[in-house]
C-alpha cells in the first residue's frame, strides 16, 4: 500500500491558507499521483499496489467549538470524494484526536461513497 500525501488537504488546514475551495482538487490530485506511481510499480513488478487516500484531522475540533459538526462533516465528504475520484482504493482517516471530529470524517467518507455509488474500505486511526 502507498498512502497519498493528502494529510493536510482538508477544509480546516486549507482554510488557514485561504484556499478551502481547493479541497476536492488537491485531494483528487494527490490520489491521482499516488495511483499513477502504484500502477507503474504494478506493471513493472506484476505485484498489485494499493492506494490509501489519507484524510488528516485538520486543526479544528468540533467538540471544542472550533467548527460546526455539519460544516466539517460536509468538508470531509468533499475530501473523500476527491480521493476516490483520484483513484484511491481505500480511505484512511488518520490521527484523529477528537471523537466528534472522527465521527464527522467517517460519516463524510461514507456519504462520499454513497454519493459516488462506490464502496471502498474505510480505515480509521485514532490518537
Residue frames relative to the residue before (quaternion, step in Angstrom):
aa qw qx qy qz dx dy dz
X 1.0000 0.0000 0.0000 0.0000 0.00 0.00 0.00
X 0.1134 -0.7445 0.6528 0.0822 3.51 -1.16 0.69
X 0.3222 -0.7571 0.5441 0.1640 3.53 -0.98 0.90
X 0.4802 -0.6469 0.5042 0.3110 3.55 -1.08 0.73
X 0.4248 -0.6790 0.5342 0.2704 3.56 -1.19 0.49
X 0.3972 0.7350 -0.4424 0.3261 3.56 0.82 1.09
X 0.2183 0.8121 -0.5120 0.1751 3.58 1.20 0.46
X 0.7760 0.3249 -0.1664 0.5144 3.60 1.01 -0.79
X 0.5211 0.6332 -0.4216 0.3869 3.59 1.24 0.17
X 0.4532 0.6509 -0.4807 0.3741 3.55 0.66 1.13
X 0.7365 -0.4587 0.2758 0.4136 3.54 -1.26 0.47
X 0.6990 0.4966 -0.2907 0.4246 3.59 0.71 -1.07
X 0.6997 0.4566 -0.2742 0.4762 3.58 0.84 -0.95
X 0.6797 0.4891 -0.2943 0.4606 3.59 0.92 -0.86
X 0.5954 0.5711 -0.3621 0.4339 3.61 1.11 -0.61
X 0.6080 0.5617 -0.3511 0.4378 3.58 1.13 -0.59
X 0.7144 0.3731 -0.2270 0.5467 3.58 1.28 -0.38
X 0.4759 -0.7045 0.4007 0.3416 3.57 1.35 0.27
X 0.6244 0.5129 -0.3653 0.4621 3.60 1.04 0.76
X 0.1684 0.8265 -0.5286 0.0954 3.65 0.91 0.72
X 0.5941 0.5864 -0.3618 0.4152 3.59 1.17 -0.48
X 0.6320 0.5340 -0.3346 0.4510 3.62 1.24 -0.18
X 0.2738 0.8061 -0.4791 0.2136 3.57 1.33 0.20
X 0.7113 0.4375 -0.2615 0.4840 3.61 0.67 -1.09
X 0.6645 0.5406 -0.3021 0.4182 3.57 0.80 -1.05
X 0.7224 0.4338 -0.2570 0.4732 3.60 0.79 -0.99
X 0.6176 0.5305 -0.3433 0.4682 3.59 1.08 -0.67
X 0.6648 0.4986 -0.2961 0.4709 3.56 0.93 -0.92
X 0.6610 0.5098 -0.3113 0.4541 3.60 0.91 -0.89
X 0.6481 0.5215 -0.3204 0.4533 3.59 0.96 -0.83
X 0.6737 0.4773 -0.2913 0.4830 3.57 0.98 -0.84
X 0.6347 0.5395 -0.3320 0.4426 3.59 0.99 -0.80
X 0.6538 0.5042 -0.3141 0.4687 3.59 0.93 -0.88
X 0.6633 0.4924 -0.3037 0.4747 3.60 0.89 -0.91
X 0.6312 0.5381 -0.3232 0.4556 3.59 1.02 -0.83
X 0.6532 0.5169 -0.3161 0.4541 3.60 0.91 -0.91
X 0.6782 0.4778 -0.2922 0.4758 3.59 0.89 -0.90
X 0.6420 0.5184 -0.3275 0.4603 3.60 0.92 -0.85
X 0.6714 0.4993 -0.2982 0.4593 3.57 0.94 -0.89
X 0.6072 0.5437 -0.3512 0.4608 3.60 1.06 -0.70
X 0.6804 0.4725 -0.2911 0.4786 3.58 0.92 -0.87
X 0.6100 0.5424 -0.3527 0.4576 3.59 1.05 -0.69
X 0.6676 0.4943 -0.2960 0.4716 3.57 0.92 -0.90
X 0.7244 0.4589 -0.2681 0.4390 3.59 0.83 -0.94
X 0.7805 0.3245 -0.1773 0.5041 3.62 1.06 -0.62
X 0.4058 -0.7092 0.4766 0.3244 3.58 1.18 -0.50
X 0.6153 0.5273 -0.3470 0.4722 3.58 1.28 0.05
X 0.4880 -0.6929 0.4570 0.2698 3.57 -0.76 1.11
X 0.1249 -0.7557 0.6393 0.0673 3.55 -1.08 0.84
X 0.2364 -0.7772 0.5750 0.0978 3.57 -1.04 0.86
X 0.2748 -0.7519 0.5802 0.1497 3.56 -1.13 0.72
X 0.1708 -0.7655 0.6159 0.0732 3.53 -0.83 1.11
X 0.2853 -0.7727 0.5471 0.1492 3.59 -0.63 1.13
X 0.2703 -0.8086 0.5096 0.1155 3.55 -0.37 1.30
X 0.0606 -0.7592 0.6480 0.0022 3.53 -0.89 1.08
X 0.1977 -0.8076 0.5494 0.0832 3.55 -0.35 1.27
X 0.6352 -0.5936 0.3529 0.3459 3.55 -1.20 0.48
X 0.3786 -0.7024 0.5203 0.3043 3.58 1.02 -0.60
X 0.5512 -0.6481 0.4408 0.2861 3.53 -1.30 -0.03
X 0.6506 0.5024 -0.3106 0.4773 3.60 1.26 0.06
X 0.1825 -0.7964 0.5728 0.0656 3.55 -0.83 1.06
X 0.3785 -0.7499 0.4933 0.2260 3.59 -0.54 1.11
X 0.6027 0.5727 -0.3646 0.4193 3.60 1.04 -0.66
X 0.7238 0.4016 -0.2332 0.5103 3.59 1.10 -0.68
X 0.5588 -0.6493 0.3689 0.3607 3.57 1.28 0.13
X 0.3599 0.7483 -0.4848 0.2747 3.60 1.23 0.32
X 0.7885 0.0057 0.0569 0.6124 3.56 1.13 -0.75
X 0.5243 -0.6325 0.4657 0.3290 3.56 -1.09 0.66
X 0.5947 -0.5971 0.4092 0.3498 3.56 -1.03 0.83
X 0.6863 0.4892 -0.3002 0.4467 3.61 0.76 -1.00
X 0.6294 0.5458 -0.3322 0.4422 3.60 1.02 -0.78
X 0.7153 0.4338 -0.2644 0.4799 3.58 0.81 -0.95
X 0.6023 0.5549 -0.3578 0.4487 3.61 1.06 -0.70
X 0.6813 0.4849 -0.2837 0.4692 3.57 0.88 -0.95
X 0.6417 0.5157 -0.3199 0.4689 3.58 1.07 -0.73
X 0.6333 0.5085 -0.3328 0.4792 3.60 1.04 -0.71
X 0.5937 0.5531 -0.3681 0.4539 3.58 1.08 -0.61
X 0.6515 0.5035 -0.3104 0.4751 3.59 0.92 -0.89
X 0.6214 0.5481 -0.3192 0.4599 3.57 1.01 -0.88
X 0.6976 0.4696 -0.2639 0.4723 3.58 0.85 -1.01
X 0.6224 0.5353 -0.3452 0.4550 3.60 1.00 -0.75
X 0.6438 0.5201 -0.3190 0.4618 3.58 0.97 -0.82
X 0.6640 0.5071 -0.3038 0.4580 3.57 0.93 -0.90
X 0.6652 0.4902 -0.3045 0.4738 3.58 0.92 -0.87
X 0.6737 0.4914 -0.2988 0.4641 3.59 0.89 -0.90
X 0.6609 0.5068 -0.2986 0.4660 3.58 1.16 -0.55
X 0.6489 -0.5650 0.3014 0.4110 3.58 1.26 -0.13
X 0.3505 0.7355 -0.5135 0.2693 3.62 1.15 0.35
X 0.3816 -0.7259 0.5343 0.2050 3.56 -1.03 0.87
X 0.7765 0.0465 -0.0023 0.6284 3.56 1.24 -0.53
X 0.3360 -0.7114 0.5742 0.2264 3.55 -1.27 0.35
X 0.1324 -0.7879 0.6003 0.0352 3.55 -1.00 0.94
X 0.1649 -0.7570 0.6290 0.0644 3.55 -0.43 1.28
X 0.0969 -0.8662 0.4902 -0.0102 3.57 -0.41 1.25
X 0.9045 0.0911 -0.0245 0.4158 3.44 -1.36 0.58
X 0.2694 0.7578 -0.5522 0.2197 3.58 0.96 0.74
X 0.1606 -0.8107 0.5590 0.0670 3.55 -1.03 0.78
X 0.6778 0.3961 -0.2535 0.5652 3.56 1.33 -0.04
X 0.4388 -0.7382 0.4361 0.2688 3.60 -0.54 1.10
X 0.6356 0.5040 -0.3408 0.4753 3.60 1.06 -0.60
X 0.6050 0.5290 -0.3352 0.4918 3.57 1.15 -0.64
X 0.6353 0.5240 -0.3162 0.4710 3.57 0.99 -0.84
X 0.6588 0.5075 -0.3018 0.4662 3.55 0.89 -0.96
X 0.6665 0.5095 -0.3096 0.4476 3.60 0.89 -0.90
X 0.6738 0.4862 -0.3099 0.4623 3.60 0.96 -0.75
X 0.6533 0.4992 -0.3171 0.4728 3.59 1.00 -0.74
X 0.6590 0.4817 -0.3105 0.4871 3.60 0.91 -0.87
X 0.6350 0.5275 -0.3305 0.4575 3.61 0.97 -0.80
X 0.6596 0.5009 -0.3031 0.4714 3.59 0.96 -0.86
X 0.6608 0.4979 -0.3094 0.4687 3.59 0.95 -0.81
X 0.6363 0.5106 -0.3242 0.4787 3.58 1.05 -0.72
X 0.6141 0.5432 -0.3453 0.4568 3.59 1.05 -0.71
X 0.6560 0.5025 -0.3138 0.4676 3.56 0.91 -0.89
X 0.6520 0.5127 -0.3111 0.4640 3.56 0.96 -0.86
X 0.6654 0.5131 -0.3034 0.4494 3.59 0.91 -0.92
X 0.7361 0.4067 -0.2165 0.4959 3.57 1.05 -0.80
X 0.4209 -0.7342 0.4458 0.2916 3.58 1.26 -0.15
X 0.5895 0.5344 -0.3822 0.4699 3.57 1.08 0.75
X 0.1834 -0.7458 0.6237 0.1455 3.51 -1.33 0.23
X 0.0373 0.7731 -0.6308 0.0554 3.55 -0.76 1.09
X 0.6144 -0.5351 0.4041 0.4159 3.59 -1.15 0.42
X 0.1615 -0.7661 0.6178 0.0727 3.55 -1.13 0.75
X 0.0870 -0.8032 0.5890 -0.0197 3.53 -0.57 1.26
X 0.0823 -0.8081 0.5821 0.0373 3.60 -0.98 0.76
X 0.1265 -0.7664 0.6283 0.0424 3.55 -0.98 0.98
X 0.0969 -0.8023 0.5887 0.0191 3.58 -0.62 1.16
X 0.2943 -0.7594 0.5581 0.1589 3.56 -0.92 0.94
